[in-house]
Amino acid sequence: MLSTFDRNDSPQVTYLPHRHCFAVWRNSDKQPLPTETTPIELAVPAEDGTITVRTVYAWLVQAHSTELGSALDSAGSVDHSSSARGWLAILDHVEELRDGRAVPTSLRDALPPVAHAVPNAGGSSMLTAHGAVDALFASLRMQDRLIDSASTFTPRPYQLHGASWVPTVKEIGGGGILADEMGLGKTLQAIAHMIVGGRRGEGNYLVVCPTSLISNWRREIEKFSAGELVVNVYRGPSRTLEQCSDHGSVTVTGYPTLRTEADLLSEISWNTVFFDEAHVMKNSRTKIARAARQLKATTRIALTGTPVENRMDELWALVDLTNPGLLGTRARFTRRFSAPIEHGGSATALAQLSHSIAPVVLRRTKAEVATDLPAKQHIDVLCPITSEQARLYNSAVEEAFDTGFGTSRGRGTAVLALLTSLKLICNHPGLVDGDLSRLPDRSGKLDRLTEIVEELAESSQTALVFTQYRRTGEMLADHLARITRAPIPFFHGGLDLDKRDKMVDEFQNSDASPVMVLSLRAAGYGLNLTRASTVIHYDRWWNPAVEAQATDRVHRIGQKSRVTVMALTTEGTIEEHISALHTRKKAIAGLTEGNNEMALAARPCVKPCR
């Protein structure tokens, strides 16, 4: 029988690979630790061999022998526990030789279960001692190689693990999904992998991303690799692939170019292909998704903070791109996983899915690995509807039902037109009747936004305002400029890349504008706007993941202030239905998170609305 805990109350030490740090904790509360602690979940083997997931409060310590030893001394450890002794011995050995393979089997096997008691996503098994030692060494080796390079950045510990995880998936079907929550630095983890691989002469790299992010990728690679990686932007009339096969070369291109030039790009053998914002390929039948499958690469890595937005089948599409055949055919995946989980609430199917994808999907949340990030508060703001809005709203609905929605071919277009009209009325009546000469006192939502912005301006706080409509954005920018007496930029898809970059740089690095208005789709990913501390969603998008992506332009690494997120909803309208829809879709997305029980508890909301 395996004993998890020592009989005395000496501090226990558990290595946490996803965070690349040690958790120092006690089995009882009799002698508290001398510092602030963090709640973590550990897998505790019982006498009958079953695994119980338990929350403990731990001191998170850097993965270094000196740091760990100092922490144990501060915790009053006189007689070290077997887990502490085991990890100190392994750290001394690895730090002296820097060769994880040289760690004797006897040292690995001497680690008690508590030393590697990290549960899998379903809580059905735990990390092995050998797996924990391998993960520790991989992250330490990645750290050493980055120090030896000309790289100008120091990754966070969890980013070291992410960068060192990428090579491991090559042995399991050739790819994986780095699905860290938005704002945790997936781009930097990819660049760290390329820097180390380039120095070792491992080959060439391809980055495929939304067009608006090409410049950002180029800048980040050049900045953080300090010239060790040669960037080729494959876009525009002068694009060329002449040197893209050289070791240490990184070709950056957009999804539109991949779609039209898949044959050319697939003639080259790439070492690693990174698909940024990979959720754009959640439908495996699109031209872009088919083009991505044509590419020849040793390793394919999908980068996305939202592996599931609406349906479980979206997860299948991404896994089948990076690891073809791992989850079987789409039809088999639906029978085995999607239907039982989404509609039957099957904990067994969810546990089986978690086990199947665990080696090829790495996901960390901010709450898990970025505990120093300021809190994020969500506020639903219910706005009254004015008499003018109510009149136009009811008139639009009555007219649509009186005239009908046409034949089956045109019905979808008619319904979409009605929904758009209703949402614009919620934003402001003038967007529908064309009278924008007077804005105040006609839209409850605009009046509430005005109050919020004025309050923020009085306390010198900065905000982002997101909208899905360009006409709404133009109206808001003009209106907010008048009330703040400051220039209010409007970031939208009609701007060229140079203007977008300049607008973001000026907002982020100057105090000229207290507010920035942004198109939800154009600015929903890839931007760093941490100068703002308030996010306001002026109108509601059907998918909560899209709003979350926009929110995380602010709530990300580098943010120093508490973030407030406000969603404005017009009372008694379709926007309240959209708000309820968000709850259902968030439950579906939650099924890919570690807390499966909470996701299944929301199962009644997961079923389609009738």
N, C-alpha and C positions, 0 to 999 in steps of 0.2 A: 504493500500500500504506500502511496506517495503522500508524504506529509507536506502541506503547503506552508505552514508557519513554524517558526522556532518556538520553543516553550517559553522563553523569556520575552520581554517586551522591547527588545532591541529594535531599532529602526530597520524596516525591510527596504530592499532596493529592487525595483522593477524597471527594466529597460523598455521604453516606449518608442518603437521604430518610427511610427508616423510623425512623431515630434522630434525624433533624434535627441532624446534627453533621458535622464533617469528620474524616476519617481521615488522619493524617500518618504516613507510613511510608517505609521505604527498600527498594530493590530487592535489597539484599544485607545481610548481617549484619556487614560489616566495621566499620561505625561505628554502634553501637547508639544508640537514642533515649534521652534523659536522663530518662525517667520510665517508670512501669509501662505496659505495653502490653496490648492486647486482641486476641485472634485474630478476624479477619474474613475472609469469603470474597469475592474479587473475580473478575470475569470478565476474562481476559487474552486479547485477540485474537492469534492466531498469524499467521505470514506468509501462510498459505494462506486466511486469513479465518475459520477455525473459532474457536470460543470454548472456552477451558479455564478451569475454575474452580479458583482457587488460594487457599490460606490464607496471609495475611500477618499480621504482628503490628504493630498500629497504635496510635498515640497519638490518642485521641478528644478532639477540641477543639470548643468551643462555636462555633456558626455566627455569628461576628462578626469583622469585619476586624481589630480590635485583638487579640482572642484568637488568631486564626490567625497574625497577624504575629509576636506574641510567641512562640508555639510554634515557628515556623520559626527565629526567632533562637536560641532555646534549643537547637534541634536542630543548630545550627552551620551553618545554610544561608547561604552567602555569595552564591552565584549561584543564585537561585531556579529551580526546574524550571518547565517550561512549564505544568504543572498548577497549581503554586502561584501563578505570575504570573496565570494566567487567572482563578482564583477570587478572588484579592485585587482584581483590577480589577473584577470583577462585584460583589463585596461593597461596594466603595467607591461604585460607581454606584448600587446598590440602596439602600444606607443613606443616601445623599445625597438621592435623589429619592423613595424608597419607592414606586416604580412599576416593577414587574417588566416591564411591557410596553415600557417605555422602554429596556430593555437592548438595545443595538444588536445586530443580527444578527451583526455582525463579532466582537463579544465572545463570543457564544454559540458561533459556529463555530470560534473560536480555541481552545476547550477541547479538549485532546487526549483520546483514548479513556480514558486512565488516570484522568482527572478525573471520569469518570462510569461507571466500570467496575463497576457493581452488577449482578449476574446476576439473572435471573428465577428462579422457584422450581425450574424444571427445569434451569437452567444452560445453556439453549439460545440465549439472547440476553441483551443487556445494555441498560441504560438509555441513552437518547439524551441528548445535551448539552442540547437544548431542554427535554426532560422534567425533567432535573435542575435547570435554572435555574427552571423553573416551580414545581417542588416547593419549592425553597428560598424563592422569593418568597412562595408561599402560606403557608408556616409563619411567615415573618417578619411578614407582614401580619396573620395571626391573633394573633401576639404583641403587635403594636402596638395592635390593636383591644381586646384584653383589658386592656392597660395603660390605655387611654383610658376603659374602663368602670369601674364601681364594684366590679368583681369583687374578691374578697378572697383569691384563691389564685393561685399561680404554677405553671402546668403544667410538667411535665417536658418536655424537648425532643421526645421521641417522642409525647407527648400533643398537642403543638402540631400535629404532622404528622397525627395521627389526626383532630383537630378540623377541620383544613383539608382533609382528604381527603373528608369527608362531602359537601360541595357538588359535588365532581367527579363523583360517581357519577350525579348527576341527568341528565347528558348521555348515560349509557350504560344506558338502560333504566329509569332512575328509582329505583335503590336499590343497596344493597350490604350486606355482612356485615362488621361490625367484630368480628373473631374473636381479639383479643388474648388471650393466656393469662390465666387467672383471677388477679386480684390486681394487674393493671397499670392499673386505673383507667378502665375503659370508661365508667362513669357520668360521671366528670369530663370526659371528652372530649366526650360528648354534651351536657353542660351548657355547656361552652365554646362549642360550635357554636350552641346556643340563645341564649346571652348576646349573641354577636356578631350573629346573625341578628335578634334582637329589637331591638337598637339600630339596625339598618338598616331596620327596619319590614318585614321579609320575611314576617311572618305568624305563625301560631299553631302550636303543637306538641302532640302527643299522645304520652304514654308509657304503654305497656301492660306490666305486670309481674306477677309472682306477688303475691298479696294480702299476703303477709308483708313485701314490700319497698316497699309504698306509702308508709309513714311515712318510710322511709329516703330515698326519692326526694324527698319533700316537703322534708325537713330539708336535704338536700344542695343542692337548687335554691335554697331560701331563703338558706342560709348562703353559698353561693359566688356567687350573683348579687347579693347585697346589696340585694334589693328591686327590681332591674331587671326581673325576671321575676315575673309574678303566677301563683301556683300554685292550681289548682282541683282538689281531690281528688274525683273522681267515684265515690263509693261511699257506701252507706248510704241511709236513707230520705229524707234531705234533699238528695240529690244533684241538681245542676242543670247544664245546659249553656248557660246564658244568655250568659255572657261568654267562652265558649271560642273564639270567632272573632276576638277582639281581638288586635291585634299585641302580641307579647311575652307572650301568655298560654300557660301550660303546663297541660294537663289530664292528670292522672295517674289511671289506673284499673287494675283487675286483670283477669286473664284470665277469671275467672268472669263478671264484668260484661260483658266484650266478647262472650262467648258468648251471653248472654241479651239483650243490648241492641245487637246488631250493626246492626240497622236504624236506630236512633236515631243511633248514632255515625257511620254511613256517610252520613247526610244532610249532614254537615259536611265542607267541603273543608279538609284539614289541609295545612300547609306540609311538615312532616316528622313521620313516625310512627316512634318508636323501640320496638322489641319487645325488652324485656329478658329475659334467660334464654330466648332464642328457641328453644333446643333442645326446649322443651316442644311445639313445633309440628313436630317431625321427621317426624310422620305427617301427610301433607297431607290425609288423609281425615277427620280429626277435626273436630268442630264448631268448636273454637277456631281451627283452621287455616283453615277455610272462612270463618269470621267475619272473620278478619284480612284475607283477600283481598277482602272487601267494602268495606273502608275506602278512601275517596278521599283520596289524598295525592300531593303532588308528588314526595316522596322517601320511601322506606321503608328503614329501617336496622334490621337484625337484630343484636342484641348477644348474643354467646355465646362462651364460652371453649372450647366443645366442639361445633364444627360437625358432627363425625362421632363417634358413640359406638359404634355397632354395625355399621352397614352404610353403604356409599357412597351409597345412595339417600337417606339423611338429608340429605346435602349438596344433592342435587337439590331436595328439598322446601323448603329454606331459600332457595336461589338462585331457585327458581321463585316464591317469595313476594315477594322483593325485586325481581327482574328477570324477570317472566313471559316464558317462551319462549326465554330465552337459551340454555338447555341442551336445548331440544327437549322432547318428551314424556318421561314416565317410562320408557316402554318403549324408546324410542330411546336414552335415557341408559344404561339397563341394558345394551343390546346394545353400545353404543359404548364405554362406560367401566366400569361396575360389574363386569360379568362378566369382561372381559379383565384388569382390574386385580386384582380380589379372587381370581379362580380361575386366571388365566393368567399373572399377574405381568408384564403387558405394560408395558414401559418407554415404548413409543411412545404407548400410550393415556394413560398417566399424564402424559407431557409435554404431550400435546394438551389434557388436562383442565386442567393447571396454566396453560397459555397462555390458555385460554378464560375462566377465572375470575379471572385476575390483576387486571384493572382493577376488579373489584367485590368482591373479598375482601381485606381487610387483616388480616394476622395477624403479631404480634410475640410472641416468647417472652421470659420473664424472663432467660434466658441471653443473649439478644440485646441487650435494651435496658435491663435493670435489673441491670447487673453489680455494682452496689453492694449488692444484696440478699444477705443471708447465705445460705450454702449450705443445701441441704435433703438430709438423709440418710435413705434408706429402709432399714428393718430388718425382715425377715420373722422373726417369733418363732414357732417351732414349739413348741406346748405338749403335754405328755403327756396321754393320756386316762386317767382313773381307772377302777378296776374297776367302780364304780357306773355311770359314763357308758357304758363298753363294754357292760355288761349291758343297759342300757336301749336303747342304740343298736341292738345286734344284735336285740333283741326286737322293736323297732319295724319293722325291715326284714323280719324273718321273718314277722311278723304281716301286713304289707302284701302280701307275695307269697303267703302262704297263703290269704288272703281274696280276693285279686285286686283289680284296680283298677276293676272295674265296666264298664259299657258305654261306648261312645265319648263319649256326652254327659257322663257323670260322671267319666270317666277323668282329665281334666285337673285337676279339683278334688281328686280322691283323691291324685294325684301331688303337687300343691302342698301338700296337708295333710301328706304324709309328709316332704317336704323341709323344711317349717317345723318339724315335730317334731324332725327330726334336727339342725337348726341350733340349736334351743333346748336340746337335750341337750348340744350342744357348749358352749353358754353356761353352763348349770348344770342338773343333774338336777332340782332343785327347781322349775324352771319348767315341768316336765312332770308330775311326781308330786305337785306342790302343797306339798311340805314345804320351806319356806324358813326353818325355825326355826334351822337350823345351816348356815352357808354354807361355812366353810373346809374344806379337805381333801376336797372332793367334786367339784370341777371344776379340772382342771389349768390351764385358762385363767384362771379367777378367782384362783387362787393366784398365778399369774405376774403378773397385773395388780396384785395386792396388793403384791408385791415391788417392782414398777416404781414404783408411786405412793409407797411408803415411801422408796425411794431418791431420788426426785425431791424429796420433802418435806424430806429431810435436807440437800439442796443448794439449798433455796429456789427450786426451779423449778416452773413452772406448766404444767398439762396440760389438754387436751381429750380426752374419751373419747366416741367415737361408737358408737352402736348403732342397728340398724334396728327394734328391738322396744321398745315402751313398757314392757312388764313387765320386760324386762331393764334398761332405763334406771332404773326405780324401784328395782329391786334393787341396782343399782350405786351409785346416789346414797345409799341408806341405808347400804350396806356401807362405802363410802369415807368417809362422814361419821363413822362409828364409828372407823375406823382413823386418820383424820387429826385427829379431834376438832375439826372445823370444818364449817360449813354447806356442803353440796355442792348447787348448783342443778342442776335437770334441765330443759333446754329441749326442749319437744316441741310437737307440733301442736295439742294440746288447750288451750294457753294463748291468751288473747286478745292482741291486738297490744300493748296497753299493758303487760301483764305481761311479754311478750317483750322489749320495749324496755327496761324497767326492769331485767330480769335481765341483759341484755347490758351495760348501762351500769354496773351495780354490779360485775360481774365484771371488766370492762375497766379500771375506774377505782378499784378498791380492792384491798386485799390480804386480804380476809376469806376468800376461798375459793381453795385451792390447785389445785382440780380443778373442771371443769365437765363434766357429762354432757349429751350432746345427741342428739336424734333425727337420724339421718342425712338423712332426707328433709326434715324441717322446718327444719334449720339448715344445709343443704348449700350455700346461696348467699346472697349479699347481706350477710353479717355480717362485721364487722371485730373480730377477737379476737386481736390481735397481742400482748397481754400474755402469752399462752401461748407456749411454745417447743417443746412436745412434743405430738404428735397420736397418739392410740392408736385404731386401728380394732378394736373388741372383737369384732365379727363381720363377715363378709365379704359385701358386696353383689355381685350378679352382674355389675354393670357397673363397670369401673375408673374411668370418667369421673365417676361419682357420688362415689366415694371421693376422687378428685382435687379435685372441687369443695369437698368438706368440708375437706380438708387446706389448701386455699388460703384458708380463714378465718384461718389463722395465717401462712402463707407468702405475704405480700403487702407492698405498699408500707407502710412504717411499722414493719416488723419489724426489730429491731436484733440479735437473737440467732440463732445457728445453729438450724435447725429439724430436729428428729428425728421421723420418722414411723414408727410401729410397727404392723404388721399381725399380729394374733394368729390363729394357725391351729392347730386341734386335729389332732394327728397321726393319720393313718390314717382320716380321715373325708371326708365330702363337701366339707369346707372346702379340702382339698388340691386337689380337682378345680376348685373355684372359683378358686383361685390360678392354676392352669394356664390356665383360661379367660381370666383377666385378661391373660395374655401374648398370647393370640391377638387379643383385642379391642384391646389397645394397638397391635398391629401394624396393624390396620385403620385406627385413628385416625391413626396415623403417616403414612398415605399422603397426608394433606392437609398435612403439614409440608414444609419446604423440602428436607430430606434424603431425596429419593425413593429413592436407592440403598439406604440403610439399611432403609427400610420394605420395599422389594422383597426384600431379603435375608431378611426374616422371612416370606416368602410361604408356606413349608410350614405355618407356624402360622396363616396366614390362612384356609386351607381349613377348611370345617366339620368338626367332630369326628365321627368315625364310631363 
